[in-house]
Each structure stands twice: as C-alpha cells, then as structure tokens.
Amino acid sequence: MTDTVATSSTPVVGKLSTLDRFLPVWIGIAMAAGLLLGRWVPGMNAALDGVQIDGISLPIALGLLIMMYPVLAKVRYDRLDTVTGDRKLLLSSLFLNWVFGPALMFALAWLMLPDLPEYRTGLIIVGLARCIAMVIIWNDLACGDREAAAVLVALNSIFQVVMFAVLGWFYLSVLPGWLGLEQTTIDTSPWQIAKSVLIFLGIPLLAGYLSRRLGEKAKGRDWYESKFLPRIGPWALYGLLFTIVILFALQGDQITSRPLDVVRIALPLLVYFAIMWGGGYLLGAVIGLGYERTTTLAFTAAGNNFELAIAVAIATYGATSGQALAGVVGPLIEVPVLVALVYVSLALRRRFADHTSVPASAADRPSATKES
C-alpha cells in the first residue's frame, strides 16, 4: 500500500505505485477470471467448496489472512489510545454500523424487492454483517487512519458477536410483524459469528501486533517501517486478488446463469453503498474528524462482512437459495464500487484538508512515502 500526500501540483492518484494505480484493472481481471473458472472449468466449484473445515472455506480464509496481515502489521499499536479517546468517532461509527446501516438495508430491500422475498431476506442479512476484513484494504488505499480502522473493526467484531442474531430476529421477524409485512427467520449461533471474527480478524490482528512488537524490539522502528513493511506491503493486494478469484469462482455459475436476478439485487446494493459511504463522509466532515478519520468512518460504514452473510445464508437456507445468491452478489457490487470510492476519497483529500483539522495520529505519518 502507499502512504500518499497530495501536493499543489501533483494529483494524488498520480503518486500511487503502479500496483495501486491500476488496482481497478487487476480487480476486474480477478473477478472475470473467477467467474470464468466457476462457469467453465468442470468441478472447480465443487473442488473449492469441498476444501473447508467446520464451514470455513480454507482458500477464502487463506486469501483474507494474506490480505489483512500486511495492513495490520503497519498499525502503530502504541497510538490506539488516541482513537479510543475519540468519542465522536466511536459513537458515529456505532450509529452508522448498528443503527442506520441495518435499518437502511431493510428499507431498501422492501422498497426495491417487494416481490422477491428470498433476495430481500438475503440483503437484510448482508446489512447486518458489518465489515471486519476487506474494509482494512479500502481504508489503507484511501490513506485513512490505520489505528482508527483497527479500533473500529475490533468494535464491529464485538458487536457482531453480540448483536447479529438479535438484529436478525428483529429485522426479519419482529419489525415486519409490526408493519404487517411477511415474516421470516434466521438460524445462526453466537459461536458461528465468533468463529468468523476470530479467524478473519483475530489471527491477522495478533500476527500484525506481534510483528511490530518483536520487529521493533529486535531492530528498531526505523528498520521495521523502512525495510520490513515495504517488503510485505504488496502481499495485501495479492491476497485481495486471490480472495476475489476464489469468491467468484465459487459462485460463478449462479451469477452468470441468472443475470436479471443479479441486476435486481445489485440496484439496492448500489444505493446502499452510496448512502452509507456518503453519509459517513458527510458526518465526519460535519463533526470535524479530519480527512483520515472521516475516510475511515465512511469506509467502515459502507463495507460489509459478506463472508459471514454468505455463510449464514447457506447454513439457514441452502447453498442454492436466493438468500445465498444475494450474499454472493454483494462483493460483485461492493468491490468495484468501493475501489471507485477510494479514488474519490483521494481526489477530495486536498480540498477536505483545507476545511478540517488533521487528527493527532496523522502527525507522524511519512509524507509521500511509498510502502509498496
């Protein structure tokens, strides 16, 4: 990844590394490759789906761990107290993720898919699964606050374990009953959710913390940040591309064989991502969080934990259900949309900085320093 600071004469995007600058191209190729593999290679879907332990796909787990480790190794854990003391940031994130986000997805699902109950239920489940994985990548690419991202993702993971099943019961059964709408159910356990959190967040978080702690202790911070981090940095994008290929290979046949259904599911998702990201950005600007933390707030609000949503949908309704397809379409829409929003963030960075303060954690960030 790249820490990039705009100058008055050079656009931010122009200062990105070649790997970062052409990220949409690499992601497009990865998505297409996954879809083609899943559609045209005999047995590919079954082979990938069969490599799992206790419902966790090992190829996806491997890709996510490779993707998240370099970013979490960059976090300066001795600065987390500057984030935990920022009540405006924490309360804003909790509101966007656990009050506004699920309610927005519920409203969009019912407004735009009133005649498709399976897809509607799948989207509501997606809205309940707050992001704890890929958002780390989008935030880093947009030069958001890494320490804030680590704290907000950890906060999301705790609330996910505690609130996912409760909110699922409320939005799928209780609220529709109050409104006179069709009711449904969700079958998931706290352990299933905790397992997802421990694997997809706990392992890379622990590895990143130990890397920084032991690396700085052995050779100092200067060596760690100038030598070690640039070496492991590109692996985050390699892991992201690998994960995308596997995700789309697993569901390539479903996506390509039901294009009209995909379009119907995609429309509320597009509206959802736009409102969540824009709302997070606007809220951060209004309360004066500064560019880095506003960016982190926006991306952590817009991202979703599709791995968990897909797992819950498959466990409850079956692998070929409409609910599972809705979860699968999620990353198909989220990945290109949030990549585009990364570039929007970078383009707005200098203008935003003219009107907002910079958080304390940004003070020691290297200026125009490439880490990959």
N, C-alpha and C positions, 0 to 999 in steps of 0.2 A: 504494500500500500504506500501511499505517498502523503506526507505532510506538506501541504501546499499553501502558500500565502500569496495573494494577488498583489501585483504592483500596478502602478498607474498606467503602464504602457503595455503590459503583457496579460492577455486573458488567462484566467485561472486554468481553464481546460488545457490550454497550450502548454502549461508547465507540468502536466501529468506525464508519467512514464508511458512508454509505448504500450506496455501491457495494460495499464489503466485506461489510456486514451481510446483504445479500440475494444474496451470491455463489452459494449453492446454487440459488436460483431462476434466476439468469442461466445457470448451467451446465446446469441441467435444460432450459431453453428451447433453449440451443445444441445439446445432444445431440438433443433431439427434432427441431429444425429440420434438423440434419444427416441424421438417419435418414429424415425425410420427403423431403428433397431427393434423397437417393440412391435412395430407393424409388420415388418418383412422378414425378420430373422426367426425361423421356426424354433419354438421352445425357449426363446430368450426371456419372455415374460415369466414363464413358469420357473426357469432356472434361477432368475434373480429373486423371484418371490419365495423360492424354496430355501434360500440362504438366509435364515433368520433364527434367532433364539428368543423364545418366550414372546413372540410377536414383534420383535425388533429386527428390522432388516439390517443385516450386517454391512452390505455395501453402502447403504444410506448413512448408517452410523459412522462408518469409516470416513466417508466424504465430509460429513459435518464436523467430525473431530479434527480432521486435517484443516478444514476451512477456518474453524474458530480458534485453534491453538495460537497461530501467529499473532492474531489481533489481541487476544487476551494476554499474550506474553509482552505486548507493548504497554499494557496498562501500568501506570505508576501507582502501585497499591498504597504507598505511603501518603497519597493525596486523596484517598477516598473520603476522609473526614470533611473535605471542602464540599463534597457532594451531599453527604448525609446531613449536613447542617443547612442545606438549601431547601427550606420548607416549601417555597414557591414551586420549585422544580418537582419535588416529590409529590406534593398534593395535586399538581397539574397532571402529572403522569398517571396517578391513581384514578383521577376523574376521567381522563381520556380513555384509559385502557379498560376500566372496570365498571364505569357508569355509562359514558357516552358511546363507546365503541359497540358493545353488545346491543344497546338499545337502537343504535343506528342500523346495524345489520339486520336486526329483527324487523324494523320498519321497511327497509329496502327490500328484504326478501318477500314480505307480504304484499308490498305495493307492486313489485315487478314480476313476481312469480306466484300470483294468487291461484293459478290453475295447475301448478306443478308442485305438489306437496313434498315429494322426495327431495327435489333440488332445493326447495325452500328450507327444509329441515337441515340439509347439508350445509347451506350457507349460514344458518344460525349457529351451527356447531363451529364453523370456521370463525365467526365473530367472537366466540367465547374463548378461543385458543389464542392467547396473546403471545407475541413472538419472543422467543428466547434464543434464537440461533442466527438466522441469516441477517437479522437487523444489525448485528455486530459488524457485518461486512458493509452494508449500505452506509451506516454511520461513519465508519472509518474512511470509506471512499469520499464521502462528503465533508471530511475533515471536522466531524463532530467531536464532542468531548468524550474521549475513551473512558475516563474514570466515571463520568456520569452514566455512560451506556452500561458499564459493568454493574453499577448500583441499580439502575432501573430494570435491567434484565433480571438481576437477582430478586428484586422486589416483585417483578412479574411472576417469577417462578414460584415464590412463596404463595402469592395469591392464587396462582393457577392450581396448586395442590389443594388449597382450602376452598376455593370458590367455584371451580369449574363445574362440578356435579350439581352444586346448589343453583347456580345460574342456569344450567341446562334444564333443570327441573322447572325453574321459574319461567324461562322464556319459551319452553316447548309445551308446558302443561298448564301452569297457573295463569300466566298472563293471557294466553289465548282463551282460556275458560272465562276470564273476567270480561274479555272483549267479544265473547260469543263466536270465536273462531275455532277452527279444527285443532284438536289437541293431539300431542304425540308424546313419546317418552324417550329418554336417553339412558343407556345402561353403561356405566363406567364406574370404576372404583378409584379411591384416592391413591392406591398403590400403583395403578396403571399410569396415572398422571405423574406421580412422584418418580416412577421409573424413567419416564421420558425426560423429566427435569434432571435427574441425577446423571443420565448418560449424555444427553446433548448439551448440558450446561456444566454440570458438576465436574466431569472429567477434564475438559479443556480448561476450565477455570482453575482447578487445582494445579494442572500442568503449567499453565501460564504463570501462576503465582510462584511456584517452586522454581521455574526457570529464572525469573527475575531475581528472586531472593538468593538463590545459590550462585547465579551468574555474577551478580554484582558483588557478592561476598568474596568470590574467588578472584575476579579480575577487574572489578570496579564498574561504575555506571557508564563511564565513557566508552570502554570496550564493549559493554553489553549493547549500548544503543548505536554505536557507530560500526561495529563489526558483526555482532550476532544477529541483531534484528534485521539488517538488510539481507542477510543470508536466508533467513526463514520467511521473510515477508511475502515473496511471490507465491509461496505454498498456500496461502489463504485463497487466492484466486484459482489455483489448480484444484483445490478441494471443492470450491464452489462449482466449477465447471464439471467436475466429476459427479458431484451430487445431482446437478441438473440433468446430466445424461442418464443417470440411473433412475431418477424420479420419472422422467418422461418415457424411458424405455419400459418401465413397469406398467404404465397406463397408456402407452402409445396407441394400442388398438382401440381402447374405449374412446380416446379423444378424436382420433381420425375417422372412426366409424359413425360418430354422432355429432357432426359439425354444427347442426342447427341448435342442438341442445347446449353445446359449448357456448354458442353465441348468447343464448338466453341467460346462461349462468354468468357469463362474462360481464354483461351490462351492469347489474347491481354491484359487482366487484369493482368495476372501474369507478363508479360513483363513490363507493365506499372508500377506496384508496385516496381519491382526490379530496374528499371531505376530511378524512382523518389527518392526512398529511397537511393540508392547507389549514385546518383548524388548529393543529399543533403548532404550526409555524406562526399563525396569527396570535395565538395565545402567548407563545413565548416572546414575541415582539412586544405585545401589549404590556406584559408584566416585567419586561426589561431583563430577560435572561442572557442576552448576548448571542452572537451567532452560533458559537459551538454548542451551547446547551439548548438553544432553540432548535437547532438541527437534530440533536439527539432526541429531544422531546417529540419532534414531528415524526421521525423515523420509527421510534419505539411505539408510537401510537398507531402508525399505519401498517406495520408488519404484523403477520400472524404466524402461529405455530402450526403450519399445515401438516407436519409430521404427526402431531398429536391428533389433529382434526381427522385426518385420513384413518389413523389407527382406531379412533373411537367409532367412526362411521362404519368401518369394516367389521369391527367386533360386534357392533349393535345391529347393523342392517345387512351385512354381507359385502363381499368384495365387488360384486357386480351391481350393487344397488345404486340408485340415483343419488343417495346421500354421499356415497363414496366418490362418485364422479364429480359432484360439486366440490369436494375437498381436493380432488386431483386438478381440477381446472384452476384452483386458487393460485398455485405457483406459476401456471401458464400465463396468468394475467399479472400477478404480483411482480415477478422477476423483471420483465421489460418496463413496467410502469415505474417501479422504484429505482431502476437504473436511470431512467429518464429524469426522475426527480433528484437523483444525485447531481446530475448536470445542471438542473435548475438551481439547486442549492449553491453550487459552486459559482454559477453566474451571478447570483444575488449577493454573494459574500461581501464584496467591497461596499456595495450600496448599503447593505444591512449594517456593516460596521460603522458607517458614518452616523448612524442614528441610535446605536445601542452600545452598552458597555461590554467589555471583554471580561469573562469570568476569571477568577484568580488562577484556576488550573491551567489557563492558556498562557500565562505569563512566561513560563519557562519552555514553551514549545519551540522547537527549532524552526526558523523561518526558511521557507523554500528548500527544505532538506528532504531528499528522496531516500525512502527506506526500501524501495524495490525498483 
